[in-house]
Amino acid sequence: MEQAWLDELSEFIRIPSVSADSERAGEVRQAGEWVCDFVRRAGGEAELRDWNGRPLALGEIPASTGNGAPTVICYGHFDVQPAAPLELWESDPFEATVRDGRLFARGIADDKGQLYMLLKAAEELKARGELPVNLRFCCDGEEETGGHSIVEFLAADERGGDACVIYDSAMLKPGVPLFNLSTRGLVYFHIRVRTGERDLHSGVFGGAALNAIHALVQSLEAVLPKGGRLPEPLRAGIAEPTEEELAGWAELTPGDEELAAQGARPMDHQAGEEFYLRTFAEPAVDVNGIEGGSPHQQKTVLPIEAHANLSIRLAPGQDPEQIAPEVERLLREAAPEAAELEITRLSSAPPGLVDAQSPAVQLGLDAFERALGTRPLLVRSGGTLPIVPALADKGIPTILTGFALPDSNIHSPNENILVDYVPLGVKAAQELYKGFAEL
């Protein structure tokens, strides 16, 4: 990797664009401006547009070949996760640091480093007069906190594109790229349970008065999986994987190994065998946080208030507006009669599904094979990326791929990417742009 590229990328990384921190709103905008400035330097036009209080970096680099060239949308996000806990980082999270052949920094894999690859590929081709497609960069600064602004923009956008490229995922392992044909949806809830007017003495009232934590746990039990499957009302609409997909998933790293590599323990004895089915093609419910009483001090009380954050990942084919009310219904029906449940839906995004046989996907597979010498595997993603279903609604086929690795520590301390994968990602993006000239 050239030092000039490292210096340029380090400048981008240095901006602490944490969208979850309201005090960093200025830095999020600054990162968006950095993207716009890059597009302008590459020979295009760009603007940082306010979209209902959220910044969008919108730019275009025209094809070197003149009128009539296909138009390709490039998406990436310039916001990042919080860096905490800082004490677990081995170097400054906002200073790109090379160590043992890897580049460490917050956002280096998710997603600033990968967005940089798409930008740099465009700049290099444009400088040589070899850019065969019009590139539209449509990037947001809130993907880590919902990603609604880019979805709303695309819904209102009348120009569209012939294809979209997103670098915001990972390889299976070094040298084995993946194209993600789908993303799971997401509905996120906050639950508040109240069971009285004040905390009570557990010796005097225990066994007679309702405990808010007990009530919360009883409610949550109704939506948790049994044998790796959610209750049937929460499985409605699933687009079952094809036999071809299932055969392909069987070639991936065994699920038991994937779990062990992350230091995770299997949910049940079938979790390893069904790993890809459960994470690619089934919905999943998780309690992301729970609070009530005091788990540290020795307080013998009956808590009268408890809270939980709950998320459900939706499988391809499912509808958030159909599933979310079912989650609420099951929670309320399972709660003790005297408990007061307040359920707030904080965010939601539908799942997305891409046709593997679309010309864009097939051209993309060929392009990656030319650049990397390996044809990508076609898989589904267990994560959520709101832009994918938004693009599908517009009939825009999407290449969702990336150059992170399973041990890139995305969303964790010491986030990293292989140094050599930055120029490799640039090379692959250039081949994609060239291949899309046939659209």
C-alpha positions in Angstrom: 0.0 0.0 0.0 1.4 3.3 -1.0 2.3 5.8 1.7 0.3 8.5 0.0 -2.8 6.3 0.1 -2.2 5.6 3.8 -1.8 9.3 4.6 -5.0 10.1 2.7 -7.0 7.3 4.4 -5.5 8.3 7.8 -6.9 11.8 7.4 -10.4 10.3 6.9 -10.0 7.9 9.8 -8.9 10.8 12.1 -12.3 12.4 12.0 -14.3 10.9 15.0 -17.6 10.7 13.2 -19.6 8.8 15.8 -23.2 9.2 14.9 -24.5 7.7 18.2 -22.9 10.6 20.1 -24.9 13.8 19.6 -21.8 15.8 20.6 -20.0 14.4 17.5 -22.6 15.7 15.0 -20.1 18.3 13.7 -17.5 15.6 13.1 -20.0 13.4 11.3 -20.6 16.4 8.9 -16.9 16.9 8.6 -16.5 13.3 7.5 -19.2 13.9 4.9 -17.4 16.9 3.6 -14.3 14.9 3.3 -16.1 12.5 1.0 -17.4 15.4 -1.1 -14.0 17.0 -1.3 -12.5 13.7 -2.6 -15.2 13.4 -5.3 -14.4 16.9 -6.4 -10.6 16.2 -6.5 -11.4 13.1 -8.6 -13.0 15.2 -11.3 -16.6 15.1 -10.1 -19.2 17.4 -8.4 -20.5 16.9 -4.9 -22.5 18.5 -2.1 -23.2 17.7 1.5 -27.0 17.8 1.7 -29.0 18.1 4.9 -31.7 15.5 5.0 -34.0 16.1 7.9 -31.1 16.9 10.1 -28.8 14.1 8.8 -25.9 14.7 6.3 -25.8 13.0 3.0 -22.7 13.2 0.8 -23.9 13.2 -2.8 -21.6 13.3 -5.7 -21.1 12.3 -9.3 -18.0 11.4 -11.4 -18.9 11.3 -15.1 -17.7 8.6 -17.4 -14.6 9.3 -19.4 -16.4 8.0 -22.5 -19.0 10.7 -22.7 -22.8 10.3 -23.0 -24.7 7.0 -23.0 -22.6 5.2 -20.4 -24.3 3.2 -17.7 -24.8 4.8 -14.3 -23.5 3.0 -11.1 -24.4 4.0 -7.6 -21.7 3.6 -5.0 -22.8 3.5 -1.4 -20.8 3.7 1.8 -21.3 5.3 5.2 -18.9 7.8 6.8 -20.2 7.4 10.4 -18.6 4.9 12.8 -19.3 3.0 16.0 -18.2 4.5 19.3 -14.7 3.4 20.2 -15.4 2.5 23.8 -14.1 0.6 25.8 -10.9 2.6 25.0 -8.7 0.6 27.5 -9.0 -2.4 25.2 -7.5 -0.7 22.2 -3.8 -1.3 21.6 -3.5 2.0 19.7 -5.4 5.2 19.3 -8.7 4.2 17.6 -8.7 7.3 15.5 -5.1 7.1 14.3 -4.6 4.5 11.6 -1.8 2.2 12.9 0.0 -0.5 10.9 0.9 -3.5 13.0 1.7 -7.1 11.9 0.5 -6.5 8.4 -2.9 -5.1 9.5 -4.2 -1.6 9.6 -6.0 -0.8 12.9 -8.5 2.0 13.5 -12.2 2.6 14.2 -14.0 2.6 10.9 -11.1 1.0 8.9 -13.3 -2.0 8.0 -16.8 -0.5 8.8 -16.9 1.5 6.6 -14.5 4.3 6.0 -11.7 2.1 4.8 -13.9 0.2 2.4 -15.6 3.4 1.1 -12.2 4.8 0.4 -11.5 1.8 -1.9 -14.5 2.7 -4.0 -13.5 6.4 -4.1 -9.8 5.7 -4.9 -10.7 3.3 -7.7 -12.8 5.9 -9.3 -10.1 8.6 -9.0 -7.5 6.4 -10.5 -9.6 5.4 -13.5 -10.8 9.0 -14.1 -7.2 10.3 -14.0 -6.2 7.8 -16.7 -9.3 8.6 -18.8 -10.5 5.0 -18.4 -13.7 5.4 -16.3 -16.4 3.7 -18.5 -19.4 4.4 -16.3 -21.0 7.3 -14.6 -20.6 7.0 -10.8 -23.0 8.4 -8.3 -21.7 8.4 -4.8 -24.6 8.4 -2.3 -23.3 8.1 1.2 -24.8 8.7 4.6 -23.7 9.5 8.1 -26.1 7.5 10.2 -25.9 3.9 9.1 -24.7 2.9 12.6 -27.9 4.5 14.1 -30.6 3.4 11.6 -29.7 4.5 8.1 -33.1 6.1 7.3 -31.8 9.2 5.5 -30.3 7.3 2.6 -33.4 5.2 2.3 -35.6 8.2 2.2 -33.3 9.9 -0.4 -33.4 6.8 -2.7 -37.2 6.6 -2.4 -37.5 10.2 -3.6 -34.7 9.9 -6.2 -35.9 9.8 -9.8 -32.5 9.2 -11.4 -31.7 5.7 -10.1 -28.9 3.6 -11.6 -28.2 0.5 -13.6 -26.4 -1.2 -10.6 -25.1 -0.4 -7.1 -21.8 -1.3 -5.5 -21.4 -1.5 -1.7 -18.2 -2.4 0.1 -19.5 -3.0 3.7 -19.0 -6.7 4.5 -16.3 -9.3 4.8 -14.7 -12.2 3.1 -15.3 -15.8 4.3 -11.5 -16.0 5.0 -8.4 -14.6 3.3 -8.7 -15.1 -0.4 -12.3 -16.2 -0.4 -14.6 -13.3 -1.4 -18.4 -13.3 -0.9 -21.3 -11.6 -2.6 -24.2 -11.1 -0.3 -27.5 -11.8 -2.0 -29.7 -10.7 0.9 -29.7 -8.9 4.2 -31.9 -9.5 7.1 -34.3 -6.8 8.3 -34.5 -5.5 11.8 -37.1 -4.2 14.3 -35.7 -2.8 17.6 -37.9 -2.3 20.7 -37.5 -0.8 24.1 -39.6 -2.4 26.8 -40.5 -0.8 30.1 -42.3 -2.8 32.8 -43.8 -1.3 35.9 -45.4 -3.2 38.8 -46.1 -0.8 41.6 -45.6 2.6 43.2 -42.2 2.0 44.9 -39.6 -0.7 45.6 -40.6 -3.0 48.4 -38.8 -5.0 51.2 -38.4 -8.5 49.8 -38.7 -10.0 53.2 -42.0 -8.4 54.0 -43.6 -8.5 50.5 -41.6 -11.3 48.6 -43.9 -14.0 47.3 -46.9 -11.7 47.4 -46.1 -8.6 45.5 -45.2 -8.5 41.8 -41.6 -8.2 40.9 -40.9 -6.1 37.8 -37.8 -8.1 36.8 -39.8 -11.3 37.1 -42.6 -9.8 35.0 -40.1 -8.7 32.3 -38.4 -12.1 32.1 -41.8 -13.8 31.9 -42.8 -11.5 29.0 -39.5 -12.0 27.1 -39.8 -15.8 27.3 -42.7 -15.7 24.9 -40.6 -14.5 22.0 -37.4 -16.4 22.5 -36.4 -19.3 20.3 -37.0 -22.9 21.1 -34.7 -25.4 19.3 -33.4 -22.5 17.2 -36.8 -21.5 15.8 -38.9 -18.5 16.8 -42.7 -18.9 17.6 -44.6 -19.4 14.3 -46.2 -16.0 14.3 -42.7 -14.5 14.1 -41.7 -16.7 11.1 -44.5 -15.6 8.7 -43.3 -14.7 5.2 -39.9 -16.4 5.2 -38.4 -16.8 1.7 -37.0 -20.2 2.0 -33.5 -20.8 0.6 -33.1 -22.7 -2.7 -31.4 -26.1 -2.8 -28.6 -24.4 -4.7 -28.1 -21.9 -1.9 -28.1 -24.7 0.7 -25.6 -26.7 -1.2 -23.4 -23.6 -1.5 -23.6 -22.9 2.3 -22.4 -26.5 2.9 -19.1 -25.4 1.3 -18.6 -22.7 3.9 -16.6 -23.0 7.1 -18.5 -25.3 9.4 -20.7 -23.4 11.9 -19.1 -25.0 14.9 -15.7 -23.5 13.8 -17.3 -20.1 13.1 -18.7 -20.0 16.6 -15.4 -21.2 18.2 -13.4 -18.7 16.3 -15.4 -15.9 17.9 -15.2 -17.4 21.4 -18.9 -18.0 21.3 -20.8 -21.0 22.8 -23.5 -22.7 20.7 -27.1 -22.1 21.7 -27.9 -25.8 21.5 -26.5 -29.0 20.0 -27.8 -28.2 16.5 -26.6 -24.6 16.4 -23.3 -25.5 14.6 -25.0 -27.7 12.0 -27.7 -25.0 11.3 -25.4 -22.0 11.7 -25.9 -20.6 8.2 -29.6 -21.4 8.0 -30.2 -19.7 11.3 -28.1 -16.6 10.5 -28.9 -16.2 6.8 -32.5 -17.4 6.3 -34.3 -17.5 9.7 -35.4 -14.6 11.9 -33.7 -14.3 15.3 -34.7 -12.5 18.5 -32.1 -11.2 21.0 -32.4 -9.4 24.3 -29.7 -6.8 23.8 -29.8 -5.3 27.2 -31.7 -5.6 30.5 -31.8 -3.4 33.6 -33.6 -3.4 36.9 -32.9 -3.3 40.6 -29.2 -3.6 41.5 -27.1 -6.5 40.2 -24.1 -5.3 42.2 -25.2 -4.0 45.6 -26.7 -6.4 48.0 -30.2 -4.9 48.1 -33.1 -7.1 49.3 -35.8 -5.3 47.4 -38.6 -6.1 45.0 -37.9 -3.8 42.0 -41.0 -2.1 40.6 -39.5 -1.1 37.3 -37.4 -3.0 34.7 -36.2 -2.2 31.2 -35.0 -4.2 28.2 -33.9 -3.6 24.7 -35.1 -6.3 22.3 -34.3 -6.8 18.6 -35.7 -9.2 16.0 -33.7 -9.8 12.8 -36.1 -10.5 9.9 -35.5 -13.1 7.3 -35.8 -12.3 3.6 -39.4 -12.2 2.6 -40.7 -10.9 6.0 -42.4 -7.6 6.5 -41.6 -5.4 9.6 -45.2 -4.1 9.6 -46.5 -7.6 9.9 -44.0 -9.0 12.4 -43.6 -6.1 14.8 -47.3 -6.2 16.0 -46.9 -9.9 16.6 -43.9 -9.3 18.8 -45.8 -6.8 20.9 -48.8 -9.1 21.1 -46.8 -12.1 22.3 -45.0 -9.9 24.9 -48.3 -8.5 26.3 -50.1 -11.8 26.4 -47.3 -13.4 28.3 -47.0 -10.6 30.9 -48.6 -11.0 34.3 -52.0 -9.4 34.4 -51.0 -6.7 36.9 -47.9 -5.6 35.1 -47.8 -2.4 33.0 -45.9 -2.9 29.7 -44.7 0.1 27.7 -43.3 -1.1 24.4 -41.6 1.5 22.1 -40.5 0.6 18.6 -37.2 2.5 18.2 -36.3 1.6 14.6 -37.1 -0.8 11.8 -35.8 -1.8 8.4 -37.0 -4.5 5.9 -34.9 -7.4 4.6 -33.5 -7.2 1.1 -33.0 -9.9 -1.6 -31.0 -9.7 -4.8 -31.5 -11.9 -7.9 -28.3 -13.9 -8.3 -29.0 -14.2 -12.1 -29.2 -10.5 -12.7 -26.6 -9.2 -15.3 -25.0 -7.0 -12.7 -24.3 -9.8 -10.3 -22.9 -12.0 -13.1 -20.7 -9.2 -14.4 -19.6 -8.6 -10.9 -18.6 -12.2 -10.3 -16.5 -12.1 -13.5 -14.9 -8.8 -12.5 -13.8 -10.1 -9.1 -12.5 -13.3 -10.6 -10.3 -11.2 -12.9 -9.0 -9.0 -10.0 -8.6 -11.7 -7.3 -8.2 -14.9 -9.3 -11.1 -16.4 -7.3 -14.9 -16.3 -8.0 -16.9 -15.0 -5.1 -19.3 -17.4 -3.2 -22.9 -16.4 -3.2 -24.3 -16.1 0.3 -26.8 -14.3 2.4 -25.9 -11.8 5.1 -27.2 -12.1 8.7 -26.8 -8.4 9.2 -29.1 -5.5 8.3 -28.3 -2.8 5.7 -31.4 -0.6 5.1 -30.2 0.6 1.7 -30.3 -3.0 0.2 -34.1 -3.3 0.2 -34.5 0.4 -0.8 -32.4 -0.4 -3.9 -34.4 -3.6 -4.5 -37.6 -1.5 -4.4 -36.2 0.6 -7.3 -35.2 -2.4 -9.3 -31.4 -1.7 -8.9 -29.3 -4.8 -8.6 -26.7 -4.6 -5.9 -23.2 -6.0 -5.4 -22.8 -6.2 -1.6 -19.3 -7.4 -0.8 -16.2 -6.3 1.1 -12.6 -6.9 2.2 -12.9 -7.2 5.9 -12.3 -10.6 7.5 -14.1 -12.5 10.3 -11.4 -11.3 12.7 -11.5 -7.7 11.7 -13.2 -6.9 15.0 -16.0 -4.8 13.5 -17.9 -2.9 16.2 -15.2 -4.0 18.7 -11.8 -2.7 20.0 -8.9 -3.1 17.6 -10.9 -3.0 14.4 -8.6 -3.9 11.6 -8.1 -4.8 7.9 -5.2 -6.4 6.1 -3.0 -3.6 4.7 -2.6 -5.5 1.4 -6.4 -5.6 1.0 -6.7 -1.9 0.5 -5.0 -1.9 -2.9 -6.7 -5.2 -3.6 -10.1 -3.7 -3.0 -9.3 -0.8 -5.2 -8.3 -3.1 -8.0 -11.5 -5.1 -7.7 -13.6 -1.9 -7.7 -11.8 -0.8 -10.9 -12.7 -4.2 -12.5 -16.3 -3.8 -11.4 -16.6 -0.4 -13.0 -15.1 -1.7 -16.2 -17.3 -4.7 -16.2 -20.4 -2.6 -15.6 -19.8 -0.9 -18.9 -21.6 -3.8 -20.5 -24.9 -3.1 -18.7 
